Amino acid sequence: MIRATLEDGEHLQFECDSEENVLSAALRNNIILLSECHKGICTTCRAHCSSGDFELGEGVSVYSLPPEEQDEGYTLLCQTYPRSDLEVELPYGLDRVTFGTSRIEEVYEARIASCERWTEHVVSIILELRDEFDKPRDFRFTPGQYVKLCVPGTDEWRSFSMANVPDRSGRIELMVRVLDDGVFSNYLREKAKVGRVIEMKGPYGEFRVHPTASPRYFVGGSTGLAPLVSMLRGMVEANDSTPSRLIFGMRSREFFFYAKELAVLAKALPTLSLELSLETPDPEWTAHTGNVGEVLEAVLSQTGEAPDFYVCGPGPMVRRIEEICQAHGVHQDRVFSEKFLASG
């Protein structure tokens, strides 16, 4: 028996055989929990097991579920095979659970409005959604969420977080990391042009800003900057004056992107401090030197603050920030993170 407690205090209960994973068992019982890849990669189905024994499937890696998180009782429901009754805690409310035998996901046709290479490894894509009358189609999402795009000419889907906020314009701003031989990366290099159409689904994800009386620290690496910018822009729209810091860094000046846009964002949100860094700075660089972990260590040591954390970027970076938070006594319930696992 699986007993699940949700963030809002509601409960779910369903049977699960020892040879099936918890996510599949829920689906068999017409309970659709939040999930995406079903392969132990995306971490959307991450939950905490407070009681019971289980075995993890082969899909779990140190990137999707580090050993220290496993030791604390965290698991991925798509890779959780019970060996006893389980008590699990889900990080979302009952409103995010669907009941039924199927889930129909609407597929949007998104037109490329802009495709610009910012650096050797980062491309900016702006998509537009239009209705049958060629007018902007409203697309609602919560800052921090992401969409999935189908690579044209294939059955492959890739996930990307929005950097903008919903504004009824039908425009979606994405930051894409370009890999050497990724399916979507190759499409960007060889075929992507303004006016071409890409199929899109979403929004997805529970990465979002939470109400707090504490300062907020946003820590990003590479294109993990996108959902953090979306959250901060959401704070601007909501007139949220919570003191905040954005800690963002890249290897060197040639890899750095979005500097002008961040300066504009800081002006629009006076309670935001930008903590920008380069690991290898040039003589004209006047901000921080080092990686984001080193910058965070320095800032925490100087301020003595006890903030809430929003962390997004490559798996190793996210794990390092979580370790720093733990070392400074920040409870794990105040660290909200999303790992970007490169799939190309």
Contacts in CASP RR format, 6 or more apart in sequence:
PFRMAT RR
TARGET T0000
AUTHOR 0000-0000-0000
METHOD contacts of the structure
MODEL  1
MIRATLEDGEHLQFECDSEENVLSAALRNNIILLSECHKGICTTCRAHCS
SGDFELGEGVSVYSLPPEEQDEGYTLLCQTYPRSDLEVELPYGLDRVTFG
TSRIEEVYEARIASCERWTEHVVSIILELRDEFDKPRDFRFTPGQYVKLC
VPGTDEWRSFSMANVPDRSGRIELMVRVLDDGVFSNYLREKAKVGRVIEM
KGPYGEFRVHPTASPRYFVGGSTGLAPLVSMLRGMVEANDSTPSRLIFGM
RSREFFFYAKELAVLAKALPTLSLELSLETPDPEWTAHTGNVGEVLEAVL
SQTGEAPDFYVCGPGPMVRRIEEICQAHGVHQDRVFSEKFLASG
1 13 0 8 1.000
1 14 0 8 1.000
1 15 0 8 1.000
1 16 0 8 1.000
1 85 0 8 1.000
1 86 0 8 1.000
2 12 0 8 1.000
2 13 0 8 1.000
2 14 0 8 1.000
2 15 0 8 1.000
2 16 0 8 1.000
2 22 0 8 1.000
2 25 0 8 1.000
2 26 0 8 1.000
2 82 0 8 1.000
2 85 0 8 1.000
2 86 0 8 1.000
2 88 0 8 1.000
3 11 0 8 1.000
3 12 0 8 1.000
3 13 0 8 1.000
3 85 0 8 1.000
3 86 0 8 1.000
3 87 0 8 1.000
3 88 0 8 1.000
4 11 0 8 1.000
4 12 0 8 1.000
4 13 0 8 1.000
4 33 0 8 1.000
4 47 0 8 1.000
4 88 0 8 1.000
4 89 0 8 1.000
4 90 0 8 1.000
5 11 0 8 1.000
5 87 0 8 1.000
5 88 0 8 1.000
5 89 0 8 1.000
5 90 0 8 1.000
6 12 0 8 1.000
6 90 0 8 1.000
6 92 0 8 1.000
6 93 0 8 1.000
6 94 0 8 1.000
6 97 0 8 1.000
7 90 0 8 1.000
7 91 0 8 1.000
7 92 0 8 1.000
7 93 0 8 1.000
8 93 0 8 1.000
8 94 0 8 1.000
8 95 0 8 1.000
9 93 0 8 1.000
10 93 0 8 1.000
10 94 0 8 1.000
12 26 0 8 1.000
12 31 0 8 1.000
12 94 0 8 1.000
12 97 0 8 1.000
14 25 0 8 1.000
14 26 0 8 1.000
14 29 0 8 1.000
14 31 0 8 1.000
15 25 0 8 1.000
15 29 0 8 1.000
16 22 0 8 1.000
16 25 0 8 1.000
16 26 0 8 1.000
16 82 0 8 1.000
16 86 0 8 1.000
17 25 0 8 1.000
18 81 0 8 1.000
18 82 0 8 1.000
18 83 0 8 1.000
19 81 0 8 1.000
20 28 0 8 1.000
20 81 0 8 1.000
21 57 0 8 1.000
21 77 0 8 1.000
21 78 0 8 1.000
21 79 0 8 1.000
21 80 0 8 1.000
21 81 0 8 1.000
22 54 0 8 1.000
22 77 0 8 1.000
22 78 0 8 1.000
22 80 0 8 1.000
22 81 0 8 1.000
22 82 0 8 1.000
22 86 0 8 1.000
22 88 0 8 1.000
23 33 0 8 1.000
23 35 0 8 1.000
23 38 0 8 1.000
23 45 0 8 1.000
23 77 0 8 1.000
23 78 0 8 1.000
23 80 0 8 1.000
24 78 0 8 1.000
26 32 0 8 1.000
26 33 0 8 1.000
26 77 0 8 1.000
27 33 0 8 1.000
30 99 0 8 1.000
30 100 0 8 1.000
30 101 0 8 1.000
31 97 0 8 1.000
31 98 0 8 1.000
31 99 0 8 1.000
31 100 0 8 1.000
32 97 0 8 1.000
32 98 0 8 1.000
32 99 0 8 1.000
32 100 0 8 1.000
32 103 0 8 1.000
33 45 0 8 1.000
33 77 0 8 1.000
33 90 0 8 1.000
33 97 0 8 1.000
34 44 0 8 1.000
34 45 0 8 1.000
34 90 0 8 1.000
34 92 0 8 1.000
34 96 0 8 1.000
34 97 0 8 1.000
34 205 0 8 1.000
34 206 0 8 1.000
35 44 0 8 1.000
35 45 0 8 1.000
35 77 0 8 1.000
35 78 0 8 1.000
36 42 0 8 1.000
36 44 0 8 1.000
36 45 0 8 1.000
36 159 0 8 1.000
36 204 0 8 1.000
37 44 0 8 1.000
37 78 0 8 1.000
38 78 0 8 1.000
39 59 0 8 1.000
39 78 0 8 1.000
40 59 0 8 1.000
40 60 0 8 1.000
40 61 0 8 1.000
40 64 0 8 1.000
40 65 0 8 1.000
40 76 0 8 1.000
40 78 0 8 1.000
40 79 0 8 1.000
41 59 0 8 1.000
41 61 0 8 1.000
41 64 0 8 1.000
41 341 0 8 1.000
41 343 0 8 1.000
42 64 0 8 1.000
42 159 0 8 1.000
42 341 0 8 1.000
43 64 0 8 1.000
43 65 0 8 1.000
43 76 0 8 1.000
43 338 0 8 1.000
43 339 0 8 1.000
44 204 0 8 1.000
44 205 0 8 1.000
44 206 0 8 1.000
45 76 0 8 1.000
45 77 0 8 1.000
45 78 0 8 1.000
46 65 0 8 1.000
46 74 0 8 1.000
46 75 0 8 1.000
46 76 0 8 1.000
46 77 0 8 1.000
46 91 0 8 1.000
47 74 0 8 1.000
47 75 0 8 1.000
47 76 0 8 1.000
47 77 0 8 1.000
47 88 0 8 1.000
47 89 0 8 1.000
47 90 0 8 1.000
47 91 0 8 1.000
48 72 0 8 1.000
48 73 0 8 1.000
48 74 0 8 1.000
48 75 0 8 1.000
48 88 0 8 1.000
48 89 0 8 1.000
48 91 0 8 1.000
49 73 0 8 1.000
49 74 0 8 1.000
49 75 0 8 1.000
49 80 0 8 1.000
49 86 0 8 1.000
49 87 0 8 1.000
49 88 0 8 1.000
49 89 0 8 1.000
50 73 0 8 1.000
50 87 0 8 1.000
50 88 0 8 1.000
50 89 0 8 1.000
51 85 0 8 1.000
51 86 0 8 1.000
51 87 0 8 1.000
52 82 0 8 1.000
52 83 0 8 1.000
52 84 0 8 1.000
52 85 0 8 1.000
52 86 0 8 1.000
52 87 0 8 1.000
53 82 0 8 1.000
53 83 0 8 1.000
53 84 0 8 1.000
54 75 0 8 1.000
54 80 0 8 1.000
54 81 0 8 1.000
54 82 0 8 1.000
54 83 0 8 1.000
54 84 0 8 1.000
54 86 0 8 1.000
55 80 0 8 1.000
55 81 0 8 1.000
55 83 0 8 1.000
56 65 0 8 1.000
56 70 0 8 1.000
56 75 0 8 1.000
56 76 0 8 1.000
56 79 0 8 1.000
56 80 0 8 1.000
56 81 0 8 1.000
57 79 0 8 1.000
57 80 0 8 1.000
57 81 0 8 1.000
58 79 0 8 1.000
59 79 0 8 1.000
60 76 0 8 1.000
60 79 0 8 1.000
63 315 0 8 1.000
63 316 0 8 1.000
63 339 0 8 1.000
63 341 0 8 1.000
64 76 0 8 1.000
64 339 0 8 1.000
64 341 0 8 1.000
65 74 0 8 1.000
65 75 0 8 1.000
65 76 0 8 1.000
65 79 0 8 1.000
66 319 0 8 1.000
72 332 0 8 1.000
75 88 0 8 1.000
77 88 0 8 1.000
80 86 0 8 1.000
91 206 0 8 1.000
92 206 0 8 1.000
96 206 0 8 1.000
105 201 0 8 1.000
105 202 0 8 1.000
106 201 0 8 1.000
106 202 0 8 1.000
107 150 0 8 1.000
107 199 0 8 1.000
107 200 0 8 1.000
107 201 0 8 1.000
108 129 0 8 1.000
108 137 0 8 1.000
108 139 0 8 1.000
108 199 0 8 1.000
108 200 0 8 1.000
108 201 0 8 1.000
108 202 0 8 1.000
109 129 0 8 1.000
109 130 0 8 1.000
109 197 0 8 1.000
109 198 0 8 1.000
109 199 0 8 1.000
109 200 0 8 1.000
110 127 0 8 1.000
110 128 0 8 1.000
110 129 0 8 1.000
110 149 0 8 1.000
110 172 0 8 1.000
110 197 0 8 1.000
110 198 0 8 1.000
110 199 0 8 1.000
110 200 0 8 1.000
111 127 0 8 1.000
111 128 0 8 1.000
111 129 0 8 1.000
111 130 0 8 1.000
111 195 0 8 1.000
111 196 0 8 1.000
111 197 0 8 1.000
111 198 0 8 1.000
112 125 0 8 1.000
112 126 0 8 1.000
112 127 0 8 1.000
112 128 0 8 1.000
112 192 0 8 1.000
112 193 0 8 1.000
112 194 0 8 1.000
112 195 0 8 1.000
112 196 0 8 1.000
112 197 0 8 1.000
112 198 0 8 1.000
113 126 0 8 1.000
113 127 0 8 1.000
113 128 0 8 1.000
113 171 0 8 1.000
113 194 0 8 1.000
113 195 0 8 1.000
114 124 0 8 1.000
114 125 0 8 1.000
114 126 0 8 1.000
114 194 0 8 1.000
115 123 0 8 1.000
115 124 0 8 1.000
115 125 0 8 1.000
115 126 0 8 1.000
115 188 0 8 1.000
115 192 0 8 1.000
115 193 0 8 1.000
115 194 0 8 1.000
116 123 0 8 1.000
116 124 0 8 1.000
117 123 0 8 1.000
117 124 0 8 1.000
117 178 0 8 1.000
118 124 0 8 1.000
118 257 0 8 1.000
118 258 0 8 1.000
119 254 0 8 1.000
119 255 0 8 1.000
119 256 0 8 1.000
119 257 0 8 1.000
120 178 0 8 1.000
120 254 0 8 1.000
120 255 0 8 1.000
121 177 0 8 1.000
121 178 0 8 1.000
121 222 0 8 1.000
121 255 0 8 1.000
122 175 0 8 1.000
122 176 0 8 1.000
122 177 0 8 1.000
122 178 0 8 1.000
122 222 0 8 1.000
122 223 0 8 1.000
122 255 0 8 1.000
122 257 0 8 1.000
123 175 0 8 1.000
123 176 0 8 1.000
123 178 0 8 1.000
123 188 0 8 1.000
124 173 0 8 1.000
124 174 0 8 1.000
124 175 0 8 1.000
124 176 0 8 1.000
125 160 0 8 1.000
125 173 0 8 1.000
125 174 0 8 1.000
125 176 0 8 1.000
125 188 0 8 1.000
125 192 0 8 1.000
126 171 0 8 1.000
126 172 0 8 1.000
126 173 0 8 1.000
126 174 0 8 1.000
127 171 0 8 1.000
127 172 0 8 1.000
127 174 0 8 1.000
127 198 0 8 1.000
127 200 0 8 1.000
128 136 0 8 1.000
128 170 0 8 1.000
128 171 0 8 1.000
128 172 0 8 1.000
129 136 0 8 1.000
129 137 0 8 1.000
129 139 0 8 1.000
129 170 0 8 1.000
129 171 0 8 1.000
129 172 0 8 1.000
129 200 0 8 1.000
130 136 0 8 1.000
130 137 0 8 1.000
130 170 0 8 1.000
131 137 0 8 1.000
136 168 0 8 1.000
136 169 0 8 1.000
136 170 0 8 1.000
136 171 0 8 1.000
137 170 0 8 1.000
138 166 0 8 1.000
138 168 0 8 1.000
138 170 0 8 1.000
139 166 0 8 1.000
139 170 0 8 1.000
139 172 0 8 1.000
139 203 0 8 1.000
140 166 0 8 1.000
140 203 0 8 1.000
141 147 0 8 1.000
141 162 0 8 1.000
141 166 0 8 1.000
141 202 0 8 1.000
141 203 0 8 1.000
142 203 0 8 1.000
142 208 0 8 1.000
143 162 0 8 1.000
143 165 0 8 1.000
143 208 0 8 1.000
143 209 0 8 1.000
143 227 0 8 1.000
143 230 0 8 1.000
143 231 0 8 1.000
143 233 0 8 1.000
143 234 0 8 1.000
144 161 0 8 1.000
144 162 0 8 1.000
144 205 0 8 1.000
144 207 0 8 1.000
144 208 0 8 1.000
144 209 0 8 1.000
144 227 0 8 1.000
144 228 0 8 1.000
144 230 0 8 1.000
144 231 0 8 1.000
145 161 0 8 1.000
145 162 0 8 1.000
145 202 0 8 1.000
145 203 0 8 1.000
145 204 0 8 1.000
145 205 0 8 1.000
145 207 0 8 1.000
145 208 0 8 1.000
145 227 0 8 1.000
145 230 0 8 1.000
146 159 0 8 1.000
146 160 0 8 1.000
146 161 0 8 1.000
146 162 0 8 1.000
146 202 0 8 1.000
146 203 0 8 1.000
146 204 0 8 1.000
146 205 0 8 1.000
146 207 0 8 1.000
146 227 0 8 1.000
147 159 0 8 1.000
147 160 0 8 1.000
147 162 0 8 1.000
147 172 0 8 1.000
147 174 0 8 1.000
147 200 0 8 1.000
147 201 0 8 1.000
147 202 0 8 1.000
147 203 0 8 1.000
147 204 0 8 1.000
148 157 0 8 1.000
148 158 0 8 1.000
148 159 0 8 1.000
148 160 0 8 1.000
148 200 0 8 1.000
148 201 0 8 1.000
148 202 0 8 1.000
148 204 0 8 1.000
149 157 0 8 1.000
149 158 0 8 1.000
149 159 0 8 1.000
149 160 0 8 1.000
149 184 0 8 1.000
149 198 0 8 1.000
149 199 0 8 1.000
149 200 0 8 1.000
150 156 0 8 1.000
150 157 0 8 1.000
150 198 0 8 1.000
150 199 0 8 1.000
150 200 0 8 1.000
150 201 0 8 1.000
151 157 0 8 1.000
151 158 0 8 1.000
151 183 0 8 1.000
151 184 0 8 1.000
151 187 0 8 1.000
152 187 0 8 1.000
152 191 0 8 1.000
152 196 0 8 1.000
152 197 0 8 1.000
152 198 0 8 1.000
152 199 0 8 1.000
154 183 0 8 1.000
156 183 0 8 1.000
156 184 0 8 1.000
157 201 0 8 1.000
158 183 0 8 1.000
158 184 0 8 1.000
158 343 0 8 1.000
158 344 0 8 1.000
159 204 0 8 1.000
160 174 0 8 1.000
160 175 0 8 1.000
160 176 0 8 1.000
160 223 0 8 1.000
160 226 0 8 1.000
161 174 0 8 1.000
161 175 0 8 1.000
161 207 0 8 1.000
161 223 0 8 1.000
161 224 0 8 1.000
161 226 0 8 1.000
161 227 0 8 1.000
161 230 0 8 1.000
161 312 0 8 1.000
161 338 0 8 1.000
162 172 0 8 1.000
162 173 0 8 1.000
162 174 0 8 1.000
162 203 0 8 1.000
162 226 0 8 1.000
162 227 0 8 1.000
162 230 0 8 1.000
163 173 0 8 1.000
163 174 0 8 1.000
163 175 0 8 1.000
163 225 0 8 1.000
163 226 0 8 1.000
163 227 0 8 1.000
163 229 0 8 1.000
163 230 0 8 1.000
163 233 0 8 1.000
164 171 0 8 1.000
164 172 0 8 1.000
164 173 0 8 1.000
164 230 0 8 1.000
164 233 0 8 1.000
165 230 0 8 1.000
165 233 0 8 1.000
165 234 0 8 1.000
165 237 0 8 1.000
172 200 0 8 1.000
173 226 0 8 1.000
174 226 0 8 1.000
175 223 0 8 1.000
175 224 0 8 1.000
175 225 0 8 1.000
175 226 0 8 1.000
175 257 0 8 1.000
175 258 0 8 1.000
176 184 0 8 1.000
176 185 0 8 1.000
176 188 0 8 1.000
176 223 0 8 1.000
177 222 0 8 1.000
177 223 0 8 1.000
177 340 0 8 1.000
177 342 0 8 1.000
178 185 0 8 1.000
178 188 0 8 1.000
178 189 0 8 1.000
179 185 0 8 1.000
179 342 0 8 1.000
179 344 0 8 1.000
182 343 0 8 1.000
182 344 0 8 1.000
183 344 0 8 1.000
184 344 0 8 1.000
185 344 0 8 1.000
207 227 0 8 1.000
207 310 0 8 1.000
207 312 0 8 1.000
207 336 0 8 1.000
207 337 0 8 1.000
207 338 0 8 1.000
208 231 0 8 1.000
208 336 0 8 1.000
209 216 0 8 1.000
209 231 0 8 1.000
209 234 0 8 1.000
209 235 0 8 1.000
209 240 0 8 1.000
209 310 0 8 1.000
210 308 0 8 1.000
210 336 0 8 1.000
212 242 0 8 1.000
212 308 0 8 1.000
214 305 0 8 1.000
214 306 0 8 1.000
214 307 0 8 1.000
214 308 0 8 1.000
214 334 0 8 1.000
215 242 0 8 1.000
215 243 0 8 1.000
215 244 0 8 1.000
215 245 0 8 1.000
215 305 0 8 1.000
215 307 0 8 1.000
215 308 0 8 1.000
216 242 0 8 1.000
216 243 0 8 1.000
216 244 0 8 1.000
216 245 0 8 1.000
216 307 0 8 1.000
216 308 0 8 1.000
216 309 0 8 1.000
216 310 0 8 1.000
217 244 0 8 1.000
217 245 0 8 1.000
217 247 0 8 1.000
217 296 0 8 1.000
217 299 0 8 1.000
217 305 0 8 1.000
217 307 0 8 1.000
217 308 0 8 1.000
217 309 0 8 1.000
217 310 0 8 1.000
218 228 0 8 1.000
218 231 0 8 1.000
218 232 0 8 1.000
218 244 0 8 1.000
218 245 0 8 1.000
218 246 0 8 1.000
218 247 0 8 1.000
218 248 0 8 1.000
218 309 0 8 1.000
218 310 0 8 1.000
218 311 0 8 1.000
219 228 0 8 1.000
219 247 0 8 1.000
219 248 0 8 1.000
219 292 0 8 1.000
219 293 0 8 1.000
219 296 0 8 1.000
219 309 0 8 1.000
219 310 0 8 1.000
219 311 0 8 1.000
219 312 0 8 1.000
219 321 0 8 1.000
220 228 0 8 1.000
220 246 0 8 1.000
220 247 0 8 1.000
220 248 0 8 1.000
220 249 0 8 1.000
220 292 0 8 1.000
220 311 0 8 1.000
220 312 0 8 1.000
220 313 0 8 1.000
220 317 0 8 1.000
221 248 0 8 1.000
221 249 0 8 1.000
221 250 0 8 1.000
221 292 0 8 1.000
221 312 0 8 1.000
221 313 0 8 1.000
221 314 0 8 1.000
221 317 0 8 1.000
222 250 0 8 1.000
222 313 0 8 1.000
222 314 0 8 1.000
222 340 0 8 1.000
223 313 0 8 1.000
223 340 0 8 1.000
224 312 0 8 1.000
224 313 0 8 1.000
224 338 0 8 1.000
224 340 0 8 1.000
225 248 0 8 1.000
225 258 0 8 1.000
225 312 0 8 1.000
226 312 0 8 1.000
227 312 0 8 1.000
227 338 0 8 1.000
228 246 0 8 1.000
228 248 0 8 1.000
228 310 0 8 1.000
228 312 0 8 1.000
229 258 0 8 1.000
229 261 0 8 1.000
229 262 0 8 1.000
229 265 0 8 1.000
231 310 0 8 1.000
232 244 0 8 1.000
232 246 0 8 1.000
232 265 0 8 1.000
232 269 0 8 1.000
232 272 0 8 1.000
233 265 0 8 1.000
234 240 0 8 1.000
235 242 0 8 1.000
235 244 0 8 1.000
235 269 0 8 1.000
236 265 0 8 1.000
236 268 0 8 1.000
236 269 0 8 1.000
241 270 0 8 1.000
241 271 0 8 1.000
242 271 0 8 1.000
243 271 0 8 1.000
243 273 0 8 1.000
244 269 0 8 1.000
244 271 0 8 1.000
244 272 0 8 1.000
244 273 0 8 1.000
245 272 0 8 1.000
245 273 0 8 1.000
245 274 0 8 1.000
245 275 0 8 1.000
245 299 0 8 1.000
245 307 0 8 1.000
246 262 0 8 1.000
246 272 0 8 1.000
246 273 0 8 1.000
246 274 0 8 1.000
246 275 0 8 1.000
247 275 0 8 1.000
247 277 0 8 1.000
247 292 0 8 1.000
247 293 0 8 1.000
247 295 0 8 1.000
247 296 0 8 1.000
247 299 0 8 1.000
248 262 0 8 1.000
248 274 0 8 1.000
248 275 0 8 1.000
248 276 0 8 1.000
248 277 0 8 1.000
248 292 0 8 1.000
249 256 0 8 1.000
249 276 0 8 1.000
249 277 0 8 1.000
249 278 0 8 1.000
249 279 0 8 1.000
249 288 0 8 1.000
249 290 0 8 1.000
249 291 0 8 1.000
249 292 0 8 1.000
249 295 0 8 1.000
250 256 0 8 1.000
250 257 0 8 1.000
250 277 0 8 1.000
250 278 0 8 1.000
250 279 0 8 1.000
251 278 0 8 1.000
251 279 0 8 1.000
251 280 0 8 1.000
252 278 0 8 1.000
252 279 0 8 1.000
252 280 0 8 1.000
252 281 0 8 1.000
252 282 0 8 1.000
253 278 0 8 1.000
253 281 0 8 1.000
253 282 0 8 1.000
253 285 0 8 1.000
256 276 0 8 1.000
256 278 0 8 1.000
259 276 0 8 1.000
262 274 0 8 1.000
262 276 0 8 1.000
263 274 0 8 1.000
265 272 0 8 1.000
266 272 0 8 1.000
266 273 0 8 1.000
266 274 0 8 1.000
274 287 0 8 1.000
275 287 0 8 1.000
275 288 0 8 1.000
275 295 0 8 1.000
275 299 0 8 1.000
276 287 0 8 1.000
276 288 0 8 1.000
277 287 0 8 1.000
277 288 0 8 1.000
277 289 0 8 1.000
277 290 0 8 1.000
277 291 0 8 1.000
277 292 0 8 1.000
277 294 0 8 1.000
277 295 0 8 1.000
278 285 0 8 1.000
278 287 0 8 1.000
278 288 0 8 1.000
278 289 0 8 1.000
278 290 0 8 1.000
279 289 0 8 1.000
279 290 0 8 1.000
279 291 0 8 1.000
281 289 0 8 1.000
288 295 0 8 1.000
288 298 0 8 1.000
291 317 0 8 1.000
292 317 0 8 1.000
292 321 0 8 1.000
293 317 0 8 1.000
293 320 0 8 1.000
293 321 0 8 1.000
293 324 0 8 1.000
296 321 0 8 1.000
296 324 0 8 1.000
297 324 0 8 1.000
300 324 0 8 1.000
300 328 0 8 1.000
306 330 0 8 1.000
307 330 0 8 1.000
307 334 0 8 1.000
308 334 0 8 1.000
308 335 0 8 1.000
308 336 0 8 1.000
309 321 0 8 1.000
309 325 0 8 1.000
309 330 0 8 1.000
309 334 0 8 1.000
309 335 0 8 1.000
309 336 0 8 1.000
309 337 0 8 1.000
310 336 0 8 1.000
310 337 0 8 1.000
311 318 0 8 1.000
311 321 0 8 1.000
311 322 0 8 1.000
311 335 0 8 1.000
311 336 0 8 1.000
311 337 0 8 1.000
311 338 0 8 1.000
312 318 0 8 1.000
312 337 0 8 1.000
312 338 0 8 1.000
312 339 0 8 1.000
312 340 0 8 1.000
313 338 0 8 1.000
313 339 0 8 1.000
313 340 0 8 1.000
314 339 0 8 1.000
314 340 0 8 1.000
314 342 0 8 1.000
315 339 0 8 1.000
315 340 0 8 1.000
315 341 0 8 1.000
318 337 0 8 1.000
318 338 0 8 1.000
318 339 0 8 1.000
321 335 0 8 1.000
321 337 0 8 1.000
322 332 0 8 1.000
322 335 0 8 1.000
322 337 0 8 1.000
325 332 0 8 1.000
325 334 0 8 1.000
325 335 0 8 1.000
326 332 0 8 1.000
END
